[in-house]
């Protein structure tokens, strides 16, 4: 009896046959990008977590490109970007801002400048300039740490084959 079909995930050939994938198909044809082995999955997890935390848009595309460059598992890399989703984005960004605020020196003048802006657009620009730096610093730290931890967890927890018995 054969292996059961995974209906929730398309097969490699189905993905590569898509007309949307046609321009990048030559880059995705390497078997290493699709094999489930410890090294490629660990690299895929690391890339996916890093991109998923660091970039707010186009995460799948950048994760796939990173997996291709680092020879990581493409589907795992794309799936790991889902670490940020509508349920997790608020606590992740709050924690990143707290980390960034701890790492960067406090700017008391930023709050006064933000309150003095008159239009909503001016306030948005002021917010991005003053609050964006701690958020970006925190996201960079979180993305780097989780990528390293994800890589190490896969590397350490991946089942190893049993040693061959000697006669």
N, C-alpha and C positions, 0 to 999 in steps of 0.2 A: 504494500500500500504506500502511495506517495506522500509527500509532505503536504499538509493542509494549506490551502490558499489563504493568503492574508488579504482580505477584501478591503481593509481600511487603508492600505498603502499600495500605490501603484507599483508595478514592476519596473525595473530599470529600463527595459526596452520601451515600455509605454511612455516613460518620462522623456527618453531620448527621441521618440517619434513625434513628440509635440512640435507644432510649428513655431511655438514661442521659444523653444530651446534650440531650434535649427542654427541660429548664428553662433552659438557657443558649443554646439555638439562636439566638435573636435577636442575641446578642452575637457569634456566630461567622459570621454571614451576610455580613460585609464581605469583598469580593473581595480586598482588600489583604492580608488575613490568610492567604491561600492562594496568592497569586501569587509565583512565583520571580523576584524582582528584587533588585538589590544592597542597597537600603535595608531592605526587610522581612526579608531573610535575615540581614543584619548585626545588626539589632535582635533577631531571634529567637535568634541565636547568643549574643549578649550576655546576654539574659534567661535563657536556658537554662543557660549556664555559671554565672551568678551564683546562681541559685536552686539548681542542682545541687550547688554547693559549700557554700552557706550553710545549707540546710535538710536535715535528715536524713530527714524524712518528707513525704509528699504533694507531692513535687517536681513531678510532672506537672501536678497541678492548679494549683499556684502559678505554674508556668512558662507554662501556657496563659493564666491570668488576666493575668500580666505582659505576654505577647505581645499580648493583646487591648488592654490599656491603652496600650501603646507602639506598636501597629500593626505588630507583628513577625510573622514567618511562624510560624504555630502549630505545624505538625508539626516544623519545625526546632528550635523552642524546646523542645518536649517531648523530642525526641531528644537534645539537648545535655545534658539532665539526667543522662544515662547516663554522664557523666564520672565520677560516683561509682557504683561497683558493688562487688560482693564482692572483686574483685581489686585495686581501687585505693583502697578506703576506708581501709585501714590506713596505707599510706604517705602519703596525703593528710592524715589526721588527725595523724600523727606530725610531718609538716612544718609543719602549721598550729600545733601545740603549740610547736614550736621557734621559729617566727616570733613567736608570741604571748609566749613566754618572753623572747625578745630585746627585745620592745617594752615589756613591763610590768616593773616593778621586782620583784626576787626577794623571795620571802616565806619566810624560813627558819622562821618559827613555824608555817607551814602544815603542814610535814612532821611536826613534833612533835605538832600537834593531830590529825593523821590517825592517827598511831600510838597516841595515847591513847584513841581511840574504841574501845568495847568490842564492840558488835554490828556485824554486817555492814551493817545499815541505817544505823547511825550513821556507819560508815566511808564508805558510799556517799554520804551527804549531805555529809560532810566533803570527800570527793574532788570532788564537784560544785562545792562552794563554793570550793575552793582551786585545783583544776586546771582548772576550767571556764572561768575568766576568760582565761587564756592561749590556750586552745583556741578560744574564741569570737573573741578578737581576731585570732588567726592566720587563722581561717576567713574573717573579714570582709575582711582584707587580701587573701588569696588570691582570694576571690570577686570582689572589685573589680578587681584587676589582670588576672585571666583574662578577665573580661567586657570590659574595655577592649581587651585584646590580641585577643580573638576578633572583636570588632567591627572593629578596624583591619585585621586579616588579611583578613576577608571584603571589606571596602571596597576594600582595595588590590589584592587578587588576583582580584576578580571581572572576568571578561572584558568589555572595553568593545567596543561595535560599531565596526566599521571606518568611517572617515570616508567620506562620499559623494564620489564622483569628480566633479570639475568638468569641464564640457565646454569 
